[in-house]
Each structure stands twice: as structure tokens, then as C-alpha cells.
Amino acid sequence: MKGYPTTFLGLFDEPAGDRPRITEIEIPIIQRDFAQGRAEEEVSLLRDRFLDKVIEAATTDRHMGLDFVYGDVRDGVLQPLDGQQRLTTLFLLHWYVASRADKLDPAAPWLCFSYATRPTARDFTETIAKNPYPGGPASPSDWISDQPWYVYPWRHDPTISSMLVVLDGIHRRLDPHADEIDAVWDRLAARPADVQNSAIWFLFLPVVDIAHGEDLYIKMNSRGKPLTTFEVFKADFESIIKSADPDRHQHLVESIDGVWADLLWEYEKRAASDYKIDDEFERYLTFIIEICEWRDGKSDRKWHDKQARRLWPIEERARLALADPDNEHADRNRDFFFHAFDTWVGADPVTHIRVPLDPSAEFSKLFTAGGAGEGSIPLFSTTPDLFGGCIVRYGSDFTAQETLLLFGVLLARQADDTISQDEIAKRLRSLRNVTAAFLDSKRMPAYVAQTEKLIVHGELEDSGAFRSDWVADEVLKWSFLDEHPEAIDAVHQLEDHPLVRGRIMAFELDAATLEARAEAFADVSRPELRDLLGAALLTKGDYSRDVGWKGTRRQLGNSQKDDSWTDMLTTGSRANLANIREPLMALLDDVATRAATGRNQPGDALDAIRAQWLAERESRNFYDWRYYLVRYSGARSSKGDGYYHGTYDTKTGGFAYQRLRMLHGSDYTAYFSDALLHAAWIDGSLGSYAEKPSWWRRDDPGLTLKKSRIEIRCDDDSFELVLPDDRETVETKVAEALTAFDSNDQLRVLVQQNPQGGRLVDSEDRIQLCVRLVRALADEGL
């Protein structure tokens, strides 16, 4: 489609070449009302910004390009399909300036401007074309509504109401320039040889194929809607680039409404959402500009008023990033801006015309959603098409990791062929690994700088940006894989696991065993085996993680919540993850050996390991806290983050029996259960006799019998019975029930114990003891 640069008045000139002749503009009936004068706050802000730019162009030596105007021309009548809002605003501007400059000639062609949407709007434009506004103390709206030719029905026409609001906006801005109004008119009426040197100009695109006019109209989707933020941005952005980089200005003009728009339109067609690309364009532009701000180390540059949380308009942020003479990085930023769009543009192999590529296909070569091992790099929380995600979600839920990965891909593509594809994949994988967790938005400048070093220069160093433990492990993996390239697939398989998310500090980098361990971990870490995994892993050692309160709060893997395992496997350095690495490697070796002999499936192997360990403990009557958590699922965490709290002593074997609390949330204000009482309640099916032992903010709680309200509390060496206030009614029955138990008094049932390594360890299973105790009390009617 051929376009013709022109001005509003130039549109009515005798055409040169093959441009169609225009004698009249008629807003077609398919359009909605003129909307720029609506009272909504968002419309008012956009209108004010747009009029500010228009009047600036009319009164200074600035030039303003107003994008394109697209329409059907029949018998000299232009019916705009896109551009109604801009054309109406220009008509009102020229009417106002011509009136004040005494240049309003009712016979002038440009005054043939009407609306087919409503007869009242058509009559209004025809009438004001014959009646110039004289200026004076009355605003245009007051003056017009006070004229004898102003008819009552016009009050109810939303298009006329909007026109009056816009005229008043023009008046407020131009009335102070009343002494210069002749010069303003001359500037608007000028016809320079280069139309783009006009005060205000646009690209006129006449319909070529009538049958597709309305299809393209739907695509452009202007139908009487207010100018969007992006349209206001584009109106000023071209002049920003022209002032700083005139050599690339024409490329911008041709691309922004050409192949770049086509690129975004392909995504819009797939989504079939609102059939416009303004929001997508603006999101991607915002991404580019914010990357530039972070690269410049000027993340606060975006604030117009930081205290009030007011940002500069997008075009001002663009000017500061791309065209500010005081910005030493403006050239680099402009290069990145053009590259960020042009990298998704190619050439048709036959016609050599610039056409959009398919970014989703390009990203699928680099990334995939899920999976492990060979091929594309799996992303843990997003679809692989980062470009598509950016234009839809940037500014809302497009994550910091996605932002850095998209920046990394753009940098790699900008490097062209100077970096091999294998090296790019290696660097992007490391970038994924060190960003696969919480990232502080305040540190984005440091993250962006480190991303650039990694992708462009291949530098992995502890710069203080990403977590030093993770960066150090990436450096270690690079060195390990340089020496053992045969281990690449196994390392990638572990890195890509959703519980590990790129950080394999909990795994020994041993080339001889790594492949078998990676396979075993993939087998035993399936969601349906998580509970068995936690139990079997405890058989190899106390793998609990210290999470605070001077070591008395610990974390173990949760059977239901992935995050607990990710915490266990990835939090901290390789050195302080030895606590889980040693038992985990022992377990994986055991599972791998059993798999090699063909004796067990993964679940069977875990169960066999668990059963063998329990049998050994039972053979010597050794029942510590690990035994109870390994044997009884009711003592293992299935809610929250796998936190336990109690008396924990590393020198004497870990948790004591009293007040071993299993937290159901992520902090101590959450609900909790006594792990051992909960195990008895579950394993003994005690729900008909006792309430579930789960509490919130209670001190020293116990298992409460439903009928008598007796509480059974777990102490280090016994179970204590706490009777209700009316204890006289139950004391005799309690004494009778306790005759079958070892009790030093009527309210305490002793657990048999033996001294082991400086502590007392149960020599009988207290969970079964508790079950028998509850049933004995129930038999007495309690």
C-alpha cells in the first residue's frame, strides 16, 4: 500500500502523481462518536498530552508526525477508517486558528468536513465553518452555545460536546499566543518541499482494495475511541528519533506502522482479543526503555515524582534514554531499541521485502516449557516464547527472570555470529539457573549489568548481583564439564528438574556416579513418591535444615508442597548443603543399585529401604524421632513448608520427644500439630475417640478425648494426662484404665527408655503405647 505524506490543508490540494483527489472528509456511519472531549480521567490525561504536543508543534519549530490516516476515497470524498480522532482535532485546530487570524474562508475546501454518524454533528461542522470565533473573554464553547444559530438538539450530541471540550483546550493553549496567531496560521498552512518538515503532518493511505477496507479497519480498531497512550507516544516519538538520529528516522517511520506492526499483529490474530496492537507495542517499548534505564544505572530516571509515585510519560522516558544529549549511552540505547524490533524481521526469499519472523519459533529453538536433559532449555514457570509473553504481560506478571532472559536473548542475537550457538545455550542456561528464584526489583541495574557480562563476554563472576552461592556453583559446573563433557546430559537432567531449578549444590559432582544418580533422582522425586522419599531419606541420616530459632526449628521435605524440597535442595552454598547431600547421595546410590539388579521399581525400592531400616531399629528396640517419622506417615509433614519445631540438639541425636511440633504453615503463627500425637491419631484411627491434635497458638496442647475432655500430652519420658475441671467424676475411671500401664502415679504413663549416647531413647514404640492408652480410656467410658 502506497502512502502519501501530507498536512491537513495539503490533503485538499490538487494531487500530484497518482494520489486520489480529495474534496471533502466525511466521518462514515460505521465510526463512533468523536471521543477526545470525554470527561473520563484517562481520556482527559491523553487529550491534554496530545493537545500539548499539537500546540507545541504549531507554535515552535518542532515537527510532529501524526502516524497514518487510512481511508476510502470515492468521488473525492474521504471516509477515514482510521484517523477520525486526529482529523477531527486538526479540523478544530485549523478552524480556531483561521478564525482568530481572520483567515476563515467558508469556501475553503478543508472546511468540507462532516459527520455521517449523526445529522446534528454534520450540521454543527457545516455551521461553524461559516461562523468564525472572534476571541474575547468567552471561551469557544460559551460563545458557540450563546449564538442564535446554536440549536437545542446539539446539547445532546456527544460528538458536539466533545468538540466543544477540545476547542476550549485549544483556546487555553493558544490564547496566550494571540499576538502571534498569524504566524501560527502561516506555519499550519505552509507546504515545505519535505512534508515531514511541516508543523504537523501524517501519512495518508488510500484504500487500494475496497473489499478489504473494513477488515483493515477492524485491525486498526480506532472506531471513535480516544487516542491511546501509544498513539500519543508515536506522535512525538518520531520527532525524538529524528532530532537525535536523522539517518534512521525514515526507517522508524516505515517500520513502526509497517513490518513492526505486522509482527505484533500476528500475535494479536492468534489471541483474537481486542484486535489492536497499541498495548502490545507499548509494553514492548516499556521493556526496552526500562532495560536502557537499568543499563545506564539510572533506574530512578523514570520518576517524575517518586514520592507521589508518578512516572514520566513514556515519550519523555524514551527521550531521556534514546535522545538526551546529556546521556552518554543514548547511541547504544538507540541501537538496542532498533535491534529489539528488527531482530524479529527478515526478508522474503523471493521478493526480498522485509517481513516479520515468528519469534515463537525462534524461542522454541532456545527454550521449552518443562522437560529435562537434552535439547532446548526448560523454563520452570513460563512458556518459552518470551517475546510473546512480554508484549502481553510486561508490567503485570512478566517476571524479573523472564525480563533478564529476554534481554539475554536480544543481546545474543545482537552479537550476531561472534558467539557460537552452543556457547549461547550454555550462557543462557546459566542465566536461567542463577535467576530461578526471588529477584529484588531494586537490584535490576546490577542484574542487567551481570546479564550483559555473562551473555556478551561469557564472564561468570561473583559481582554481588546474583546470589554468590549460585554463581560459585555455576563456575564450578563450567569447570567440571570442561573436564568431563560426558557428564553434560546428566548435569542438565538434574538442573532441569522442577525441584532443583538449575541449582545442583545438593549433588556431588562425581563423573563416575552422576548419570545413575540423576536417573535415580528423577525416579524417586515424582510427586506421588514424595512422602516415601522423605521417609527413606531419613534412613540415611538426619537431613533436616536449620531454619532459625537457634537451630530448634528445622525443615524436612513435605509430601505435598514442592517448595519445601526446593528449599531443602537449593538454599545455601554447596558447603552448607552437605547436611542433605551426603544422605541424598547414599539414598540415590542405594536406589540405583537396586534398579541395576532389576529388583525394584522406584517406589518399591524406597519402601524396601525404609522397611529394612525400620526392622534393624526394631531388632534392637531403638525408637528415636527419626524412627517415628520414618515409620508413621502421620508424623511427616503434608502441609506448609515442612517445618518442625522442638528441642533439638545435634550432639545428642536431634529432636527430643516433648513438644515436637509439626507446623502446617511457613511460620510459627500457623496451625501446628504435635507430630507424635498426630501419628498416633492417624495410625490408630482414633478419630472417633479423640479430636484431631491440631492447634493454633496454644501452649503445651495435648490429644483431647471427645467424651471426657481429658488431654494426653507427650513428654520426653511419658504421656501425661490432664483432667478436666470436674476431675472427681473421672479419676476413678482413669485409675482403672491405667492399671495396665507402667505409671509412677495416676496421671503419667511411662515410656520404657534406655540411655544411648548421653540421652534417653525409647525402647518401646510410644506411638503404639499412645494408641493403647486412648483405647483403654475409651473402654472406661472416657
SULGIUR-V843792 format. One record per backbone hydrogen bond with DSSP energy under -0.5 kcal/mol. NH is the residue of the N-H (numbers start at 0). CO is the residue of the C=O. If there is no record, write none. Layout:
BEGIN
nh=NH co=CO
nh=NH co=CO
END
This chain:
BEGIN
nh=3 co=203
nh=5 co=201
nh=10 co=6
nh=11 co=8
nh=12 co=9
nh=18 co=15
nh=22 co=75
nh=23 co=75
nh=24 co=111
nh=25 co=77
nh=26 co=113
nh=27 co=25
nh=30 co=27
nh=37 co=34
nh=43 co=39
nh=44 co=40
nh=45 co=41
nh=46 co=42
nh=47 co=43
nh=48 co=44
nh=49 co=45
nh=50 co=46
nh=51 co=47
nh=52 co=48
nh=53 co=49
nh=54 co=50
nh=55 co=51
nh=56 co=52
nh=57 co=53
nh=58 co=54
nh=59 co=55
nh=63 co=198
nh=64 co=234
nh=65 co=63
nh=65 co=200
nh=68 co=202
nh=69 co=81
nh=70 co=204
nh=71 co=78
nh=73 co=71
nh=73 co=76
nh=76 co=73
nh=77 co=23
nh=77 co=75
nh=78 co=71
nh=78 co=76
nh=79 co=77
nh=80 co=69
nh=81 co=69
nh=86 co=82
nh=87 co=83
nh=88 co=84
nh=89 co=85
nh=90 co=86
nh=91 co=87
nh=92 co=88
nh=93 co=89
nh=94 co=90
nh=95 co=91
nh=96 co=92
nh=97 co=93
nh=98 co=94
nh=99 co=95
nh=100 co=96
nh=101 co=98
nh=102 co=97
nh=103 co=97
nh=104 co=102
nh=105 co=103
nh=107 co=104
nh=110 co=107
nh=111 co=108
nh=112 co=110
nh=113 co=24
nh=115 co=26
nh=121 co=117
nh=122 co=118
nh=123 co=119
nh=124 co=120
nh=125 co=121
nh=126 co=122
nh=127 co=123
nh=128 co=124
nh=129 co=126
nh=130 co=127
nh=142 co=138
nh=143 co=139
nh=144 co=140
nh=145 co=141
nh=145 co=142
nh=146 co=143
nh=149 co=146
nh=150 co=148
nh=153 co=150
nh=154 co=151
nh=155 co=152
nh=156 co=153
nh=157 co=155
nh=160 co=156
nh=161 co=157
nh=162 co=158
nh=163 co=159
nh=164 co=160
nh=165 co=161
nh=166 co=162
nh=167 co=163
nh=168 co=164
nh=169 co=165
nh=170 co=166
nh=171 co=167
nh=172 co=168
nh=173 co=169
nh=174 co=170
nh=176 co=173
nh=177 co=174
nh=179 co=176
nh=180 co=177
nh=183 co=179
nh=184 co=180
nh=185 co=181
nh=186 co=182
nh=187 co=183
nh=188 co=184
nh=189 co=185
nh=194 co=192
nh=196 co=193
nh=197 co=194
nh=198 co=186
nh=200 co=63
nh=201 co=5
nh=202 co=66
nh=203 co=3
nh=203 co=201
nh=204 co=68
nh=204 co=202
nh=205 co=203
nh=206 co=70
nh=209 co=207
nh=211 co=208
nh=212 co=209
nh=215 co=211
nh=216 co=212
nh=217 co=213
nh=218 co=214
nh=219 co=215
nh=220 co=216
nh=224 co=221
nh=231 co=227
nh=232 co=228
nh=233 co=229
nh=234 co=230
nh=235 co=231
nh=235 co=232
nh=236 co=232
nh=237 co=233
nh=239 co=235
nh=240 co=236
nh=241 co=237
nh=242 co=238
nh=243 co=239
nh=244 co=240
nh=247 co=244
nh=248 co=244
nh=248 co=245
nh=249 co=245
nh=251 co=247
nh=252 co=248
nh=253 co=249
nh=254 co=250
nh=255 co=251
nh=256 co=252
nh=257 co=254
nh=259 co=254
nh=260 co=254
nh=261 co=257
nh=262 co=258
nh=263 co=259
nh=264 co=260
nh=265 co=261
nh=266 co=262
nh=267 co=263
nh=268 co=264
nh=269 co=265
nh=270 co=266
nh=271 co=267
nh=272 co=267
nh=280 co=276
nh=281 co=277
nh=282 co=278
nh=283 co=279
nh=284 co=280
nh=285 co=281
nh=286 co=282
nh=287 co=283
nh=288 co=284
nh=289 co=285
nh=290 co=286
nh=291 co=287
nh=292 co=288
nh=293 co=289
nh=294 co=290
nh=295 co=291
nh=296 co=293
nh=297 co=292
nh=300 co=297
nh=301 co=298
nh=302 co=299
nh=303 co=309
nh=304 co=309
nh=308 co=305
nh=309 co=304
nh=310 co=308
nh=311 co=301
nh=315 co=312
nh=316 co=312
nh=317 co=313
nh=318 co=314
nh=319 co=315
nh=320 co=316
nh=321 co=317
nh=322 co=318
nh=323 co=318
nh=326 co=323
nh=327 co=325
nh=329 co=326
nh=332 co=328
nh=333 co=329
nh=334 co=330
nh=335 co=331
nh=336 co=332
nh=337 co=333
nh=338 co=334
nh=339 co=335
nh=340 co=336
nh=340 co=337
nh=341 co=337
nh=342 co=338
nh=343 co=340
nh=344 co=341
nh=345 co=354
nh=347 co=352
nh=351 co=347
nh=354 co=345
nh=356 co=343
nh=358 co=356
nh=360 co=357
nh=361 co=357
nh=362 co=358
nh=363 co=359
nh=364 co=360
nh=364 co=361
nh=365 co=362
nh=366 co=362
nh=367 co=376
nh=369 co=367
nh=369 co=378
nh=372 co=491
nh=376 co=365
nh=377 co=375
nh=378 co=367
nh=385 co=383
nh=388 co=384
nh=389 co=385
nh=390 co=386
nh=391 co=387
nh=392 co=388
nh=393 co=389
nh=395 co=392
nh=396 co=392
nh=397 co=392
nh=398 co=396
nh=402 co=398
nh=403 co=399
nh=404 co=400
nh=405 co=401
nh=406 co=402
nh=407 co=403
nh=408 co=404
nh=409 co=405
nh=410 co=406
nh=411 co=407
nh=412 co=408
nh=413 co=409
nh=414 co=410
nh=415 co=412
nh=417 co=414
nh=418 co=415
nh=423 co=419
nh=424 co=420
nh=425 co=421
nh=426 co=422
nh=427 co=423
nh=428 co=424
nh=429 co=425
nh=430 co=426
nh=431 co=427
nh=432 co=428
nh=433 co=429
nh=434 co=430
nh=434 co=431
nh=435 co=432
nh=436 co=434
nh=440 co=438
nh=442 co=439
nh=443 co=440
nh=446 co=442
nh=447 co=443
nh=448 co=444
nh=449 co=445
nh=450 co=446
nh=451 co=447
nh=452 co=448
nh=453 co=449
nh=454 co=450
nh=455 co=451
nh=456 co=451
nh=456 co=452
nh=457 co=453
nh=458 co=452
nh=459 co=457
nh=460 co=458
nh=462 co=460
nh=470 co=466
nh=471 co=467
nh=472 co=468
nh=473 co=469
nh=474 co=470
nh=475 co=471
nh=476 co=472
nh=477 co=473
nh=478 co=474
nh=479 co=475
nh=480 co=476
nh=481 co=477
nh=482 co=478
nh=483 co=479
nh=486 co=483
nh=487 co=484
nh=490 co=486
nh=491 co=487
nh=492 co=488
nh=493 co=489
nh=494 co=490
nh=495 co=491
nh=496 co=493
nh=499 co=496
nh=500 co=496
nh=501 co=494
nh=502 co=499
nh=503 co=501
nh=505 co=568
nh=506 co=503
nh=509 co=507
nh=510 co=508
nh=512 co=509
nh=513 co=509
nh=516 co=512
nh=517 co=513
nh=518 co=514
nh=519 co=515
nh=520 co=516
nh=521 co=517
nh=522 co=518
nh=523 co=519
nh=524 co=520
nh=525 co=522
nh=528 co=525
nh=529 co=526
nh=532 co=528
nh=533 co=529
nh=534 co=530
nh=535 co=531
nh=536 co=532
nh=537 co=533
nh=538 co=534
nh=538 co=535
nh=539 co=535
nh=539 co=536
nh=540 co=537
nh=542 co=540
nh=544 co=554
nh=546 co=552
nh=551 co=548
nh=552 co=547
nh=553 co=551
nh=553 co=643
nh=554 co=544
nh=555 co=641
nh=558 co=636
nh=561 co=559
nh=563 co=560
nh=564 co=560
nh=564 co=561
nh=565 co=561
nh=566 co=562
nh=567 co=563
nh=568 co=564
nh=569 co=565
nh=570 co=566
nh=571 co=569
nh=576 co=572
nh=577 co=574
nh=579 co=576
nh=580 co=576
nh=581 co=577
nh=583 co=579
nh=584 co=580
nh=585 co=581
nh=586 co=582
nh=587 co=583
nh=588 co=584
nh=589 co=585
nh=590 co=586
nh=591 co=587
nh=592 co=588
nh=593 co=589
nh=594 co=590
nh=595 co=591
nh=596 co=592
nh=597 co=594
nh=598 co=593
nh=599 co=593
nh=604 co=600
nh=605 co=601
nh=606 co=602
nh=607 co=603
nh=608 co=604
nh=609 co=605
nh=610 co=606
nh=611 co=607
nh=612 co=608
nh=613 co=609
nh=614 co=610
nh=615 co=611
nh=616 co=612
nh=617 co=613
nh=618 co=614
nh=619 co=615
nh=619 co=616
nh=620 co=617
nh=621 co=616
nh=622 co=620
nh=622 co=761
nh=623 co=621
nh=627 co=623
nh=628 co=624
nh=629 co=625
nh=630 co=626
nh=631 co=627
nh=632 co=630
nh=634 co=631
nh=635 co=632
nh=640 co=664
nh=641 co=638
nh=643 co=553
nh=644 co=660
nh=645 co=551
nh=646 co=657
nh=647 co=645
nh=648 co=653
nh=651 co=648
nh=652 co=649
nh=653 co=648
nh=655 co=646
nh=658 co=713
nh=659 co=656
nh=660 co=644
nh=660 co=658
nh=661 co=672
nh=662 co=642
nh=662 co=660
nh=663 co=670
nh=669 co=666
nh=671 co=694
nh=672 co=661
nh=673 co=692
nh=674 co=659
nh=674 co=672
nh=677 co=673
nh=678 co=674
nh=679 co=675
nh=680 co=676
nh=681 co=677
nh=682 co=678
nh=683 co=679
nh=684 co=681
nh=685 co=680
nh=688 co=685
nh=689 co=685
nh=690 co=703
nh=693 co=691
nh=694 co=671
nh=702 co=711
nh=703 co=701
nh=704 co=702
nh=704 co=709
nh=705 co=688
nh=707 co=781
nh=708 co=704
nh=710 co=721
nh=711 co=702
nh=712 co=710
nh=712 co=719
nh=714 co=712
nh=714 co=717
nh=718 co=748
nh=719 co=712
nh=720 co=746
nh=721 co=710
nh=721 co=719
nh=722 co=720
nh=726 co=724
nh=728 co=725
nh=729 co=726
nh=730 co=726
nh=733 co=729
nh=734 co=730
nh=735 co=731
nh=736 co=732
nh=737 co=733
nh=738 co=735
nh=739 co=736
nh=740 co=737
nh=742 co=740
nh=744 co=747
nh=747 co=744
nh=748 co=718
nh=749 co=741
nh=749 co=747
nh=750 co=716
nh=753 co=760
nh=755 co=758
nh=758 co=755
nh=760 co=753
nh=760 co=758
nh=761 co=622
nh=762 co=751
nh=763 co=751
nh=765 co=763
nh=768 co=764
nh=769 co=765
nh=770 co=766
nh=771 co=767
nh=772 co=768
nh=773 co=769
nh=774 co=770
nh=775 co=771
nh=776 co=772
nh=777 co=773
nh=778 co=774
nh=779 co=775
nh=780 co=777
nh=781 co=776
END
